[in-house]
Amino acid sequence: MTDSPDARLRNALSTQRALALLDDSARDALAASARVIALDGDAAVDADALYLLLEGHIDLIDADHGGRVALAPGELFGYGTAARVPEPWTARADRGATVARFAAADIDAACAAHPALRAFILPGGAAVNARSTDPHLNLMTTPVRALVKRAPITLAPGTTIRAAAQLMREQRVSSVLIVDEAGHLYGLVTDRDLRNRAVAQGLDIERPVIDIATVAPMTMDVRKPAFDALLLMARHNIHHVPVMDGDRVAGMITATDLTEQHSTSAVYLAGDIYKQTTVEGLAAAASRVRQLQQNLAAAGATAYSTGHIITAVTDAITCRLVQLAEAKFGPAPVDYVWVAAGSQARSEQTAKSDQDNCLVIDDSYDAAMHGDYFKAFATWVCDGLDACGYIHCPGEMMAMTDQWRQPKARWMQYFRKWVDQPEPKALMLTCVFFDLRAIYGKTTLLDELRRDVLAQTRDNRIFLAYMVGNALSHTPPLGLFRSLSTIRSGDNKGTLDLKHNGIVPVVDLARVYALAGGHDAVNTHDRLAVAAASGEISEQAARDLRDALEFIATLRIQHQARQLAAGLNADNFLRPDELSNFERSQLKDAFSVVQSLQNVLGQRYQAGRF
């Protein structure tokens, strides 16, 4: 016997994050006022109505800025939310979506009677000019162009330091851009440069300003999302970024501009990290990552943005440790690059992470001459990461291990052997070391290695067949009749392992798609998008997998945030009774998507299509 439409609507209201705050009588009244309608294609929706997605999927599309946000059942859009329609968003329904429509007057009345709703819904349409309840989602859909508040303040390279300081005072800006006669960006000068490079050094202020400028500064394209600017600042400890429109300077954005988006805690935490001169100081800064994750979870930040933010902080800690190691042991005798592996490489970390890393050294490396330096150097950095909460890898996949601290030519031998002889241990290693990202040092060493590896894996049917078999060894915990299958024994009995049985299967699938197509993307969402574009997987299947990953990863982050708030250590083991009925249903759907795509990949392998 199925529920009546009224019962389904009431159940949806009682499980929706915001509307569940209402008492039973208020929800009943809201349900009575609602109109349940079906949408298809580009949906005709009203700007003065709030919508609750009941079934199917809807994409909100910002054609002006290229933003696209996928909504799942249980999410709100329209009146009173940042996801308003028809402007700037267009609602596009897929697979016959069904929504409940609530008139603006009914929403205003509910907000007036239940002020707690204002945390999610602003009455009177006020949210038309408000920020999203997920500031990181807002950064993902806001282009950098929207943060540029004024025309660029520029100077010629030969302008004096005195004149530059006077102009900055007159214009009330903290930086100026140095451009040549053709208007090409030459450099950047900030108030910090005036203080540290001119005044503190006793420099003649009649000298050219170019003498104290940062030449060839990092820049951001005007069409990129503001979130990319946030990550650039956090990862490189910078607070001013020139904005470019092609070769033309369009303006400047600062950390203060992003402060207005309420999303820069990572920027300032990274800045504090780079000020530290001891491992103890870094450990104290790193301890704030737990609170950062709790704040992101409380704000309802997406798992995608949370992973990038948390990883940006890890990158900063790693970079600072490497810098301190160079100060302690002296400059490296030959070029090297410190490389992150695993979840840090994929920008998918949470507050519960160990360390996976390696060192790729220039081929001029001589073990007798340089071995002791790099061993002491890598051990000090890995021990420092451990002191900062990134525990030593249980499998010893770290740069402090001799095997994973090698010249580029030796790394190429490793990968060739793993590809040519994909026995179980080799497959295990590929799952770690095929996800690599340069953190510090000469990045071209990794770029060259990556090109060689992808050339070996692309269309390599035998190797890919083994990789598929390995990917299918991690399966979602679904039992008969789509029941959730919990762990049967041990300390975690009765729980679901969201990492190894939820997230890892999607990561493994995406890795296979990337290797099959020879794609250099590392982040799982990015790999799925590139694989869809190249035909390794259908657009719909890639989207389903991304949505499934986002939902499972969000549950994991929220679970860990609850543990951290309770003073417990974060883990990946979730009890089903922590979930609402709606969330359990969503989780089963997500697991079913992963299971289905695993089956497709298995069938393709069995048919010999690799």
N, C-alpha and C positions, 0 to 999 in steps of 0.2 A: 504494500500500500504506500503510495507516494504522498508527500506533503502537499497541501493546498497551496496556491500562489500566495495567499495571505500569510500562511505559516512560514513559507520560505522567506518572504520579505521580513517578517518579524525576527526570524533567526539571523538573517543578514544584518539587521539593525543591532541585534544584541551582541554580535561578534565583531562588528566594525570598530576599529580602535577608538574613534572619536565618539560615535553615536552610542557606544556601549556605556558611556558616562551618564546617559539619561536613565531615569528610573522607568519601571515597567509602564506606568500610565503615560508618561511622556513619549515613550517609543510607540505605544499603541496609537496615540494621537497622531504621531508623525506618519505611521504606517497608513492610517486611515486617510491622510491627506495626500498620499503619494499616488502618482500614476506610473504603472509599470509599462514600459514601452520597449519595443525591439528596434535596434539600429542596424543599419547595413551600409557599408561603404562610407563615403564622406557624410557624416551625420549632421542632420539639421537640429542643432541644440540651441537653447536660449541662453543669453548672457545673464538673465535674471532668474536662473534656476540652478539649484544644486543637484548633482547627479551622483548616484551610488551605483557602481558597476556590479551587477548581480551575477551575470554569466558571460562567458566569452572573453574577448580581448579588445581593447581600444588603444590606439596610438594617439598621443597628442603631438601634433607636428607644428613647429614654428618655421614656416617657409622662409621668413625673412632672415633668420639667423641660423637655420639648419638644425635646430634643436629637435630631438625626437625622444619621447618618453613613453615606454610601454606600461600600460595600466593593467592590473590583474583584478579579478573579482574581489570585492571588498574595499576598493579604493574610491575616493571621492574626487570629483572635479567640477569646475563651474563656479557658480556664485559663492563668494565668501572664501574661496581658496586661491592660492597663487596659480593653480592650473585652471585658469578661467578661459572661457570660450565665448564668442567666436574669436576674440582677439586677446593675445597674439596667437593663440593656439587654434588649430583645426583638429576636430575629433574624427578619427577614421576608425570605423568599426570593422572587426574581422570575425568571421565565423558566426555571424548572427548574434551579436552581443545583445544582452538585455540589461536595461538600467531602470532604476527607480528615480523618478523626477520629483523634486520637492520645490514648491514655490518659495520665492525669496521671503515673503511675509512669514511663512511658517518657520523658516530657518531663523529669521530675526527673533521671532517669539521664543524659539527654543533656546537661543543664545542668551536672551534676556533672563529666562527662567533658570538657566543652568550655566553660570559664568565659566565653568571649567571647559565648556566647548570652545571658548575663545582661544584656547591654546592651539586649536586646529582650524576653526572657522571664525572669520571675522564678520560680524553683522554689518548691515548697511552697505555691503559691497566694498568695505574698506580694504579687503585683500587685493583689490584691483591694483593698488599701489604698494602692496606689502611684499615682503620677501617670502619665499617658500618656507614651509615648516622644516624642510630639509635644505639648509643653506648650501650644502654641497651639490644638491640637485640644481639649485639656482645657478651655481657657478658652472655646472656642466652645460647649461642651456643658455647662459649669458655670454655673448661674445666679448672679447677683450675690447672691441670698439666701444661698447657701452660704458666702459670704465674710464675712457679718455675724456677728461673734463674740459680741456682747453687746448689751443694750438700749441705745438712744441715751442719751448724757449730754447733758442739756438744761438751759438756763437761761432765765429771763425777760429780756426786753430791758433792764429797768431794773436788773438785777444789776450790782454794781460790778465794775470790772476786777480789783480785789484778790480779791474773792470768786470770780471766774472762775478766776484763777490758782491759788487755793487748792484749788478743786474739781478742777482738772486734775491738780494734784500728788497729791491724795488718791486719785483714780481711776486715776492713772498713764496718762493719755491725752494725746495731742498736739493734741486739738481738742475743742471743745464746740459744740453746736447751739443757736441762739437761737430759741425758739418763743414764740408769743403765748399768751394764755389759752386759746384754742380749740385749741391744739396745732398750729397751722399754722407751717411753717418760715419764719423771718424772716431768719436770717443764720447765719454760720459764723465762729468765731474759732479760730485755730490758735496754737500756741506761737510761730510766726514773727510773727503779728500782735502778740502780747504784746511780743516783742522789738523789732520795727521800728516799730510804730505807738504803742506806749505808752512803754516804757522809753527807747528811743533818742530819742524826741521829748520826753522829760521830762513826759509827760502825768500829770495828777493821777489816781492809781489809784483814787480814790473816784468817779470819773466812771462813767456807765453803760457797760457792756461793748459796747453797740450802737455806741458811738462809734468803736470800732476793728474792728468786724465787717465781713466781706464780705457785703453785703446781696444777697438773691436769688442765692445761689450756684448753680452748675451742679449738677444732680442726676442720679441714675440710677435707673431703675425696677427694683424688686426682681426682676422676672421677666426682665430683659434678660440676655444672656450676659455673663460676666465679661470677655470679649474687648472688648466695647463700652466697659467701664470703662477698660480698658488704653488704648484709642485716645483716649478723652476726656482722660485724664491726659497722654498723650504730646502730643496736639495743642495743649492749652491750658496746658501747663506747670503743672499743679496736682497736689497729692499727697493731697488729702482730698476725698472726694465723698460727700455725704449720699445715703442710699438711701431711696427713697420707695415706699410701698405705697399707691397712689392719692394722697390728700391727707395721709396719715399718714406721719410720719417713722418708718422702720423701723430705722435704724441708720446707721453710718458705715463706709466702707471707705477704706483708705489705700494708698499705694504699697507699704508694707511687706506688706500682705495679699497683694498681687499678687506681691511678691518670693518668697513661699512657692510660687508657681506657676512660678518660674524663667523668667519671661517679661517682665521689666520692663527689660531693657537699653535698650529704646527710650524708656521713661519717663525713665530717668536720662540717657540721651544727649540727649533733648530738654531736660531741665533744664539740662544743661551748655551747650547751644546758647543758651538764653535768658540765660545769664550773660555771654556774649561781648559785647565792646564794639567789636570791629574785624572787618573782613572776614577778616583773617589768622587771627584766633581762630576764626571760623566755619569757615574752610577746614580748619583742623586738626581741628575736631570732625566735619566732614563726611567727612573721610578715614576715619573709623571705620565708615562705612556699609558699606564693602566687607567688613570683618570681621564686621559684624552679619549680612550676608547669608550669609557662610560658616557662621556659627554656626547660623543658622536651617536652612540646608540640612543641616548635620551632624545636627541634631536631628530631621530628617525632617519639618519643618514644612510644612503645606500651602501650595500656591502662593497660595491665597486669603488666608491669614493673613500670609504673607510680603509680599505686595503691600500689604496694609494697614499693616503695621509699617514697611516701607521708606518708604511714602508719608507716614506720620505724621511721620517724621524730616524729609523734604523740606518738609512743611508748616511744621514748626518753623523750619527754616532760612529759608524764605521770609518767615514772619511776623517773624522777628528782623531780617532785612534791611530789611523795610518800616519797622519801628520805628526802626532806625538811620537810615534815609533821612529819616524825619520829624524826627529829632533834628538831622540835618545841614542840611536845607533848610527846616525850620520846619513848622508845622502846614499841612495842605492848605487851600487857599483855599476849596474847595467839597468836598462829599462825593464819595467814590469807593469802589470795591471792587476789590481786586486779585483776579484770577480765574485759576485754573489751568485749562489745557486738556489734552486728550490723556490720556496714561496717568496723570498726576498727578491729574487730575480724576476718573478712574475708580478711583483707589486701586489701581492695578495696576503700580506701578513696580518696577523692579529696580535693582541697582547700576549698570546700564548704561542711562542715561537722559539725553536732552537736555532742554531746557526749552521748553515751550509755555505761553504766558500772555498775558493781555491786561488792559486797564484799562477799566472801565465807570465813567464819570464822571456826576455829576448834571447834569441839563439846564440848570442855571444856569451851567454852564461857558461862559466867554468866551475864545476862543482868544487874543485880543490881551492880555487881562489875566492869564490863567492858563496859557497854553500853555508858556511857558518853564519854569515851575515843574514841571509834570507831565512834560515831556520830560527834564529833568535828573534828576528823581526816579525815573522808570521806567528810564532808562539806568543809573543807579547801582545799582538793584536787580538788573537783568538782568546787568550786569557782575559784580556780587557773586555771583550764582548761578553764572556761568561760572567764577569763581575757586574756587567750592566744588565744582566737578566737573560741574555741570549745564550742559553746553556750550551756546553760543548755537545756537538753532534754525537749521539750514541754510536753511530756507525763510523765515527772518526773521519767524515767527509769534510775536512777542513784544511786550510792552507798550512796549518802547523804539522800536518801529517806529510811525511816525505813524499809519498806517492802523488799527492795533490798539489805539489809545489815544484813545477817542472817547466823547462823551456817549451816554447811553442811547438817545435818539431816533435818533442816527446808527446805532447798532448795530441797532436795529429795522429801519431802512432796508436795512442789509446783509442781514439774514436774509430780509426780504421779497423782495429781489431774487434771492437764491440760490434761494429756493423757487419763485418765479415764473419764473425763467430759469435752470434747472438745467443750464448748460453745463459742460464738463469741469472748468474751474478752480473753478467754484462748488461742484461736487460734492466736489472735493478739500478745499475750505475747510470744507464742512459736516462732513466726517469729523473735523476738528480742533475746530471751534467749536460743534458740537452736543454735545460732551462738555465741559461747563463746571462748575466748582465754586468757590464763593466761599472765599477763603482769609483775607482781611483787609479790614476796612472795613465799609461800609454794605451788608449782604447783601441788603437789600430791592431794591436796584437790579438785581441779577441775578435775583432771584425774579420781579420784574415782567417782565423781558425774557424769561425762560424761559416764563412763562405765555403771552405773546404768540406766541412761536415755536411752542409745542406746539399752540396753537389753529390756526395756519396749516398744520401738517403732518398733523394728524389726519385720516385718510380722504382726504387729498389725492392722488388716484390718479395724476395725471400726475407730480407730484414724486416720489412713492414708487416709481413705475416706473423713473425714472432712478436713484434710490438703489439699487434692486435690481440694475440693470445694473452700477452701480459696485461693489456688494458682490460680484458674481460675477466681477469682474476679478481677484480674489485667490483662487486655487484651491489646494487641498492638493496636495503633490507626490507624487501617485500615478500610476504608469504602468500598462502592461498587466498584467493578472493580479495587480493590487494590489501591484505592486513599488514600492519607494521610488524616486522620480525625483530624483536629486541635481542640483545646479547643474553645467552642462556646461563652463563656461569661466570665466576670470578668477581673481582671487585666492582666491575661495572655491569653486573647482572641487571637485566630489566631496562637497559638504556639503549639508545641509538648512537652509534659512532658517526657523527655528522661529518667528520673529516674523511676517514678512510672508506666509509660506505656511502657518502653523499657527495663530497666535494672532489675527492681524488678520482672517482670514475669519470667525471666531466673533464677534469684536468688531463687525464690520460687520453680521452677521446680527442680533445683539442690538439694534444701533442702529436698524435698519429696523423691527424689532418695536416698539421703544419709540416711534418717531416715528409709526408707523401707529396706535398706540393712544393717543397723546398722553400717554404716561407720563413722569414727571419723574425716574425712576431714572437713575443715571449709571453705576454699577458694572455690569460685564457680567453677573456672576452675578445681581445684583439685577434687571437688566432682563429676563433670561430667566425668573426666577421670577414677576415681575409680568406678563409677556406670557403665561405659561401660565395664570395666574389669570384673565386677561381674555379668554382664548380666541384670542389671536393665534397661538399655537402650542400643541400638545398637551402635557400634563404629561410624557408619556414622552419626547417629542422635546426638551423643555427640559432634562430631566434628563440625557439622552444628551449634549446639547451642553455642559452644565456639567461633566459627567465628562470629556468630551474636552478641554475647555479646561483643566481642572485637571491632566490628565496631561501635555499638551503644555507647559503653563507650568512644571510641576514639572521636566520634563526640561531646559527652558531654564535654570531657576534652578540646578539641579545642575551643568549644563555650565559656567555662569558661575562657580560656586563652585570647580570644579576649576581653571579658568583663573586665578582670583584666587589660589588657594593656590599655584599654580606661578609666581606673579609676573607673569602676563600680563594684558593688558587684556581685559575681558569683552566677548564679542560674542554674536551670535545664531546662529552657524553651527556646526551639529553634524555630525560625521562618523558615519555609521551604524555604523562599527566600534567606536564608543564604547559602543554599546548591546549588551545581551545579546539572545539570540534571543527571549526572552520579551518584553523591552521593545520590540523591533522589531515583534513581532506586535501588541502593545498600541498602538503608534504607528500602525500601519496601520489598526487598528480605529478609532482616534480620527479619523484623516484620513477614513476611509470615512463616519463619522457626519457630519462637516462637509460632505463632498461630497454626501451624500444630502440633507441639509437645504437645501443650496444648490440642488440640482435641484428640490426641492419648491417653493422660493420662486420659482425661474425659471418653473416650470410655472404657478404661480398668476398670475404676472405675464403670461405669454403668454395665459392664459385670460381676461385682462382683469378679474380679480377685485379689483384695487385700485380 
